[in-house]
Amino acid sequence: MSRRRALVTFAQGASIGTLVGLACGAASALFLVLLERATSTREAHGALVYALPVAGLAMGLVLDRYGAKVAAGTNLVIDTIHDGGPRIPLRMAPIALLGTVATHLFGGSAGREGTAVQVGASIADEIAHRLRVAPPLRAHLLAAGVAGGFGAVFGTPVAGAVFGLEFVVLGRLQYGALFPALVASFVGDLVTRALGVDHLAYPTVAALPFTLPTAARWCAFAVGIALAARLFVDLTHAVRRGSTRWLPRASLRLAAGGLLVVAMTLALGTSDYLGLGLPGILHAFTSADGGWTAAAWKLLFTVVTVGVGFIGGEVTPLFFVGATLGSALASALGLPIALGAAVGLAAAFGGAANTPLAVSILAVELFGGAVLPHVAFVSVLVYLLTGHRSVYGAQRVVHTKGGVRLPAPRAMHDFGDRRGHARAPDGINRPPAPGDDDAPSSR
């Protein structure tokens, strides 16, 4: 590459990254402030959870009327980055933002990364449309939007940049988008902090030598986390398919899901599994008590909330599941509880989203350098053990986890079930597509 071409590429990456980062940072700051107020309001008025079915009905009516594309959420973002196609509707940003706030206000168990990704991508695509950029640059802008939203919401700019490249395609990173994604993620994080938004402070974990006996314990640990990640993904997709089949209208589906969340809350007599669950995550770093049951219940609450279609993400609930289960596993295996919670938090999400690099970096940004090499070792093991499944059904596969290169990228939801039939996005079995016989089965 000539010096002039290199300078043009640098200037282009810096300018689009900065532009997207500014917009994502401002939107993320607004989102985090509203989310914090919604959470504190719900905690102060616990009876708000009883209105979750009504909130679900209203949210479903909005999606039925205005949000057919928006309801596809992060999968729409992945499809657009990979295949191009129509512009992501700008209305995705306010619907995703306000919808997530409403989910948390009334007690739905969901996260915030889905909102960050969708808001960032819709803003970036609007910028791409206004600037009339070429398709390759549009894809870079979208990756920057994902990175800017993720990095700003979690306060992890390096992980945000890598996530923006890693979550779209399994087996390949688009390094051409790395620089604008990195710029957007850092700018977004700086803007969010400059606007006075503080992120949750996680404890710094103590160092532990990585020895052969320690590695053996981590292998057993990874099996437990991988089983939880597999269960989370499979149950979420099963609930989504089943609820969509029986209740095609989003309004009725979300109302029914809200009723089930209320019923579970009343049966347990606690609100610990509503919303993000940040107190439960922090508790896992100091105590393993109740970790097994806490992980199971949070998983179930989130599967119902996200599976029926409430707006929100999966990351923070997966943090909860991974941290509480990791704390319990660490206690049983003779590993430090805080380190187990940190590694479990990252690895559970990395396994469910097929992003082991991003979550390893995220763990370092959240918990300090002492978490390495443990988190990288476990995250890769969990990534392999979860098989070809993902919370993002549209995620493409270029190389299988066994190292086989596919003739053409395939969406994750096209991988077959145990009977050899490919599964369409709506969960209906169809005849195998050409080349299916060579593809691994995950369900």
Secondary structure, DSSP 8 states (H G I E B T S, - for coil): --HHHHHHHHHHHHHHHHHHHHHHHHHHHHHHHHHHHHHHHHHH-GGGGGGHHHHHHHHHHHHHHH-TTGGGTHHHHHHHHHH--S---TTHHHHHHHHHHHHHHTT---BSHHHHHHHHHHHHHHHHHHHT--HHHHHHHHHHHHHHHHHHHHT-HHHHHHHHHHTTEET---GGGHHHHHHHHHHHHHHHHHTT---------------HHHHHHHHHHHHHHHHHHHHHHHHHHHHHHHHHHH--SHHHHHHHHHHHHHHHHHHHT--TTSSS-HHHHHHHTT--TTHHHHHHHHHHHHHHHHHHT-S-BSHHHHHHHHHHHHHHHHHHHT--HHHHHHHHHHHHHHHHHT-HHHHHHHHHHHH-GGGTTHHHHHHHHHHHHT-S--SSTT-EEEE-TTS-EEEEEEEGGGSB-TTS-EE-TTS-EE---TTGGGS----
